[in-house]
Amino acid sequence: MYPIVRKETLADNIILMDIKAPRVANECLPGQFVIVKTDEKGERIPLTICDYDREKETVTIVVQTIGAGTERMMALNEGDALEDFVGPLGCPSELCEEENLEETRKKKIVFIAGGLGTAPVYPQVKWLHEHGIDADVIMGSRTKDLLFYMDEMKAVAGNVYVCTDDGTYGFHGNGCQQLQALIDEGKHYDVCVAIGPMIMMKFVTILTKKLEIPTVVSMNPIMVDGTGMCGACRLTIGGKTKFVCIDGPEFDGALVDWDEMLKRMGTFKRAEKEEMEHYEQHLQTVKPDKHKESVNITMDVEPTSETLEQLTNRNSQWRKDLRSSLKAKERTEIPRVIMPELDAEYRSHTRTEEVNRGLTKEMAIKEAHRCLDCVKPSCIEGCPV
């Protein structure tokens, strides 16, 4: 479980949460995302990382209510916990990688954050600022009441230009119109990063193509597993099929097949509406003062107090005992345990169950016997050993 250590309302139907997730906080970088589940049967919700604190071991996410899954998340409070918090997933922003730093310093960068896109833009701008690069930021919203993170953005950006569609705050217009106005004033940019609604990123790309400004967009379409197995997030980039969860989420906006993407975004609209109706019916049957009962989870083995170095040291006593219990040849002959999966025909008609069914205790022990005495457990990144 992943405790919610802070919850803050940013705007109407938009909240911020700090989640205690030590491993994710230690590894994540700007541009990456997480997949969140509120409970065991909850919807898998992909959310771009808004911020992280390695010392406090927290990851910040921003959530907007758009369906049943986010409604459930909105109902949680500080002290509650999320069932799953998987990440970091996807590739970090190329602008926020140490190896590209010298090249990035030579560029004049502008970010266009549309609506909730402010959340994933912020950590990138913050990272650049910490490395001596001040980027300009255009923050767009439908109206003043939906704007958030303005002060935080101003603290890390070179210039912040706020615009609203209805003119209630800042420039009267959208992000595209604000960018065009800046160019007309004599501003020059080498790179544009646009993050926000699909339709907004499409029109930003059309404009920047005319202005000859290379543009990066962050795609956040329908995702299920977040590791490339299901193919739900596939899209066409430069005529080739790419998976957002492993190849992205950032791509060259000029290469995205926007018409295909916008059609796919409407695929599950009816299903989402039905799920929202079911959730509303469920809420009517739950008493307001009814609280979830706490569940004590016990393990059938005592937790170890040994350090990671002790556990991975081949000369540790438990490793010696393991080697003596089974000959090396016998160990290598143990076949790899195949993860059970839902039947392909069945899973093509359901959206509520995981593809992988998980290992039974017996299967996990068998697989552990095959690989726990690995000579170099960390030789492959992501190896479960």
N, C-alpha and C positions, 0 to 999 in steps of 0.2 A: 504493500500500500504506500501511496505517496501523499503525505500530509500537505494540506493547504495552510501555509503559514501567514499569508496575507491576502486579503481580498479588498479591492477598491473599485468603486463605480467611477468610470471615466466619463461616460455620456449615457444617453438614453439607450438601454439595451446593450451597453458595452461595459465589460468589466475586466479588471486586471487581477491576475492571481500569481503569487509567488509559490512555487511548488518545491518542496524539499525532495530533491532528486540528485544525490551526491555524484553518482557515476555520470549522469548526463551533464551536470554542471561542470564537471572536471574535463569533459572531452569536447563539448559543443563549441561551434564557431558561428559567427554571423552568416546568415543565409541558410542555415540548416533548419530542420523542423522536427517536431515530435508527433507521435500519434497517441491520443488520449482516449481512455475509456473511463466512464464514471462508475460503472459497476460491471459485474461478470457478464451480463447480457447487453451491455450498453453498446451504442454505436461507436465505431472507430472514427475519431475526429482528428484530421491532420491540422496542426497549428504551427505556424512559423515561430521560431524562438524570438521573443521581443528583447530579452536581456538575460544576463546570467551573472551570478556572483560565486566565484570558485571558493572563496573563503567561507561564505555562509552556506554553500552547497545548495543553492536555490536556482531555479530557472523561472523566468517570468514569461507568462503567456497572456495574450489579450483575446477575449472571446466576445463575439457578438451573437445575440439570439437570432437564429434563422430557421431553427427546426427543433424537433423533439430532443435530439441529443444535446444541443447547446442549452435548451431549456432546463434539462436535468442538471447540467453543469452549473448553470446560473443559480440553481436552488441550493447548491452547496455553500458552506460558509467556512471561515477560519476554524481549524480544528477538525474539520471533516477530511476525508482522504479520497484520492482517485484510485481506482482499481489498477489501471495500467498507465504508464508514462514512458513510452518507448522512444528511444533516441540516443544520440542525435542521428537523424536520418538525412539522406541527400548529401549533396556536395556543398562545401562552404563557398561563399562568394569569392570569385577570383580576385576581386579588388581587395579582399581582406585576408590575403595569404602572404605570409612573410616572404616567400620566394618571389612574389611579384611586386614587392614594395618599391623598389627603385624605379620600375617602369610606371607604377601607379602615381608616384610623386611628380611625374612629368605631365600628368593629365589634369585638365580642369573638368571636374565632375559635377553633374547636376542630378539630383534624385527627384523623382516625382512620386509622391505618396498620395494615393487616392483612398479616402475613407479609412478602412481598417488597415490599409497598406502602410500607414504610419508605423504600426508595430514592428514589422520586419525591416523597415528602412532605418529605424532608430539605432539598432545595434551595429549596423554597417557604418553609419555616419560617426557613431561613437568610437568604433575601432579605428577608423581613419584619423579622427581627431587625436586619439591617444598616440598615433604614430606620426603626428606632425602634418596631417593633411586635412585642410578645412574645405569640405564640399558644400555646395549650395543645395538647398532643399526647397521644393515647392510642395506645400501641404494643401491638398484639396479636399473639400467636403461639400455635401449638399447644402448644409446650413451651419450656422455658428454653433448650435447646440450639440453637433456631432463631432466637433473638433476636440482633440485631446493631445497631450504630450507636447504642447507648444513650448512651454518653458524648458522642458528637458531637451527638446530639439535645438532651441536657440543656444543652449549652453555648449553644444558640441559642433554645431554647423558654422560654416563661414557666413552665409546669409540664409535667412528663412523667409520665404514668400508665401503668405497664406492667402488662399482664395476660396470663395464659396460660390456655389451655383446661383444662389438667390441674392448674393450681395450683402448678406447680413454681417459679414466680417471680411476685412481685407479686400483684395482684388475681386471685382464682380465678374466671375467667369470660372471656367474649369482649368485644369492643369495645362492642357494643350494651349489654351489662349494665353495663360500666364507665361508659358515658355516662349511663345511667339512674341509676346510683348517685350520680354527680356532680350531676345535676339534683335528685335527692332531697335532697342536702346543701345545696342552695340556689344552686348554680352557674347562671349564665345565659349563653347563647351566642346571638349573632346569625346566625352562619354556621357550617356544618359542612362540612368537606371530607373525603370518605371515599375512600381508595385501597387496593385490595387485591383479593382474589378476588371474582368476580362475585356469588356467593351472599352473601358478607359485605356487599358494597355494597348489594345488594337489601334485606337486612334492616335495615341502617342507615337506608336511605331510608324504609322502613316506619315505623321508630321515630321518626325526626325529623319525619315528616309529622304524627304524633300530637302531638309536642312543639312543632309549629309552628316548626321551625328550618329555614330554607332550606338545602338540601344540594347540594353539587357533587360529582360522581363523575368519576373518570378512567377512561375505557374503553380497554381494550387488547385488542380481539378479534383475529381472524385478519386479518392485513394482508399484502399482496403487494407492490405497487409504492410505496405510501405517498404517492402524489400525486393520488389520486382517479380514476385511469383504469380500474382493474379492478373496483371495486365490491365487493371481498371484505369490506370492513369496514363495509358499510352497516348501519344500524340505524334503528329507528323512535323518534323523539323528538317527543312531543306530537302523534302522528298523522302526522308528516311524515318522509320518508326523509332521513337525514343520513349523511355519510361521516365516520367517526372521524378519518381521516388529514388531512382538510382543514378540517372543521367543528369538530373536537375537538382533543385527546382529552377535554376536560372538558365536561360537560353537566349540566343540572339533573336531579338524580336522580329527582325526582318525575315527570318527563316521559318517562323511559326505559321502553320496553316490555321489562320484565325477562324475562318468559316467552319471548318471541321470542329475546331475546339468549342466554339459557341453552340453548335448543334449538340455536341456530347454533353455539355453542361446542363442541358435540359432533359437528359435521358431519364433521370429519376425524380422529376418534379412531382409526378402523380404519386409515386411511392412515398416521397417525403411528406406530401399532404396527408396521405392516409396514416402515416406513422404519427404525425402531429395530432390528428384527430383521436387516435388511440390513446396518446399520452394525455390529452385533455380529459378524455373519459376516465382514465385511471386516476387523475387528480381529484375528480369529483367523488371517488370512492374512498379516498384517504382522508382521515381526520386531520385537521391542521395541527393538533397537539401531539400527533403520533410521531415518535422518534424512532430512528433505527436502533435496534438492539446491538450492543457491541458483541463481537464474536472473538473468543480467545482461541488462537491457533497454536497448536502444540506440535513439536517435532518428535519423531520416534528415535532421534539420536541427540546426544548432547552437543550443543554448539561448541566449536573449537575456539581456543584462545590463542592459537598459533598465528604468527604473522604470515604474510604472503611469501616472504623469503623462505620461511621454514617449510611452508607447504609445497613450494616449488623446488626445494633442495633435494636432489636425488639421494643424498646421504642421510636424510631424515629417517627416523626409525620406522615410521609408517610406510615409507617407500621401500625400505629393506624388507619389512614383513610382507608387503604386497608382492615383491619379486620372488620371495621364497615360497609363496603360496601357489605360484603358477610359473611353469617354464616359459621362457621367452618364445619358443616356437609355438607352444600352445596358445599363448596370448595373441600372436600375430595371425593365427589361423581362425580366431573368432570372427565370424562375419559381421560386417557393419549392420547395426540395427536401423531398419528403414522406418522413418516416421509415418505412422498411419495417417491417411488422408480421407476426407469425405469422398464418397463416390462422385465422379465427375457429373453424371446425369442428375444426381440429387442436388449438388451444389449449384447447378445452373439454374435452379428454381428457388433458391433461398438466398437471402442477403444478411441473415442474422447469425450464421454460425461460422466459426473459423474453418479454414481449409485444412490446416493441420490439427490433428486430434490430440497430439501430445503423446509422450511415452508413458507406459504403465511403470510402476515401481520396479517390476521385474525386468522390463526392457531397459530402463535407465541403469540398473545395476550391471546388466550384461554389457551394455555399451561402455560403462565406466571401467570394467575389467579390461576392455580392449585398449583403452587409451590413457588411463590415469598415470601410468608409469612412463609417459612420454619423456624423451630425453630433453627436449627443449619446448616446454609448453607454450611459450610466447612467440614461436617462430612464425606463426601465421596470425595476422591481426583478426580479432573476432573469434578465435578458436575458443570453444566453451571450456576446454581444459585450463 
